[in-house]
Amino acid sequence: EYGVSYAYGTATFLSGILVLPSATTRIATAHAACLALYGLRLNAFLLYRELSIARFREFRDKIEARALEKGGRLSRAPFIASCGLLYLGLAAPLMLTAPASAPPALAGALV
């Protein structure tokens, strides 16, 4: 389940990156850039914390071991699906500030 944090950071980064090239206003460009930078910063922090602090490596290993005890990925499907909906909602504010700047693939996924 620790991968959810990295997935959140990656989804945040990619949401901003997908919109950035087609942003048509300054606010849309700033919003997309901030979202992408936030995702990048989050993943960099998580990686630094995991590599530099032994306590967090132990914490991650405990979480992963507990997840394996509860069953495979299929048993965690409801949790994974709800995280997917959370990540989809993550792009909603950006789509509100930049409705004309959504790339077709992302706009289609949000409709």
C-alpha positions as CSV (number, residue, x, y, z in Angstrom):
1,E,0.0,0.0,0.0
2,Y,3.0,2.3,0.3
3,G,3.0,2.6,-3.5
4,V,-0.2,4.7,-3.2
5,S,1.9,7.6,-2.1
6,Y,4.2,7.4,-5.1
7,A,1.1,6.8,-7.4
8,Y,-0.4,10.0,-5.9
9,G,2.7,12.0,-6.7
10,T,3.0,10.6,-10.2
11,A,-0.7,11.2,-11.0
12,T,-0.3,14.8,-9.8
13,F,2.8,15.3,-11.9
14,L,1.2,13.7,-15.0
15,S,-2.0,15.7,-14.6
16,G,-0.1,18.9,-14.8
17,I,2.2,17.7,-17.6
18,L,-0.7,16.6,-19.7
19,V,-2.4,20.0,-19.6
20,L,0.7,22.2,-19.6
21,P,1.4,22.1,-23.4
22,S,-2.1,23.1,-24.4
23,A,-2.8,25.6,-21.6
24,T,-4.1,28.8,-23.3
25,T,-4.2,31.2,-20.3
26,R,-1.6,32.3,-17.8
27,I,-3.7,31.0,-14.9
28,A,-4.0,27.6,-16.7
29,T,-0.3,27.5,-17.3
30,A,0.6,28.4,-13.7
31,H,-1.9,25.9,-12.3
32,A,-0.7,23.1,-14.5
33,A,3.0,23.9,-13.7
34,C,2.3,24.1,-10.0
35,L,0.5,20.8,-10.1
36,A,3.3,19.1,-12.0
37,L,6.0,20.6,-9.6
38,Y,4.0,19.5,-6.6
39,G,3.9,15.9,-7.8
40,L,7.6,15.9,-8.7
41,R,8.5,17.4,-5.2
42,L,6.3,14.8,-3.4
43,N,7.9,11.9,-5.2
44,A,11.4,13.3,-4.6
45,F,10.6,13.8,-0.9
46,L,9.2,10.3,-0.6
47,L,12.3,8.8,-2.3
48,Y,14.7,10.9,-0.1
49,R,12.9,9.9,3.0
50,E,12.9,6.2,2.1
51,L,16.6,6.2,1.2
52,S,17.8,8.4,4.0
53,I,15.8,7.3,7.1
54,A,16.0,3.7,8.1
55,R,12.8,4.0,10.2
56,F,10.8,4.7,7.1
57,R,12.2,1.7,5.2
58,E,11.2,-0.5,8.2
59,F,7.7,1.2,8.2
60,R,7.4,0.5,4.4
61,D,8.4,-3.1,4.8
62,K,5.8,-3.6,7.6
63,I,3.1,-2.1,5.4
64,E,4.0,-4.3,2.4
65,A,4.1,-7.4,4.6
66,R,0.7,-6.7,6.1
67,A,-0.7,-6.1,2.7
68,L,0.6,-9.5,1.5
69,E,-0.9,-11.2,4.5
70,K,-4.3,-9.8,3.7
71,G,-4.3,-11.4,0.2
72,G,-3.3,-10.6,-3.3
73,R,-4.0,-7.5,-5.4
74,L,-7.5,-8.8,-6.3
75,S,-8.6,-8.6,-2.7
76,R,-7.3,-5.0,-2.6
77,A,-9.2,-4.1,-5.8
78,P,-11.8,-1.9,-4.0
79,F,-9.0,0.1,-2.3
80,I,-7.1,0.5,-5.6
81,A,-10.3,1.5,-7.5
82,S,-11.1,4.2,-4.9
83,C,-7.6,5.5,-5.2
84,G,-8.1,5.7,-8.9
85,L,-11.2,7.8,-8.4
86,L,-9.3,10.1,-6.1
87,Y,-6.6,10.6,-8.7
88,L,-9.3,11.3,-11.3
89,G,-10.7,13.9,-9.0
90,L,-7.3,15.4,-8.6
91,A,-7.4,16.7,-12.2
92,A,-10.9,18.3,-11.7
93,P,-9.7,21.7,-10.3
94,L,-7.2,22.1,-13.1
95,M,-10.0,21.3,-15.6
96,L,-12.2,24.0,-14.0
97,T,-9.5,26.7,-14.3
98,A,-8.5,25.6,-17.8
99,P,-11.5,24.1,-19.5
100,A,-10.2,25.0,-23.0
101,S,-6.8,23.7,-22.3
102,A,-7.6,20.0,-21.6
103,P,-5.9,17.7,-24.1
104,P,-8.5,15.5,-25.9
105,A,-7.3,12.3,-24.1
106,L,-7.7,13.8,-20.7
107,A,-10.9,15.6,-21.5
108,G,-12.4,12.4,-22.7
109,A,-11.5,10.6,-19.6
110,L,-13.1,13.3,-17.4
111,V,-16.4,13.4,-19.3
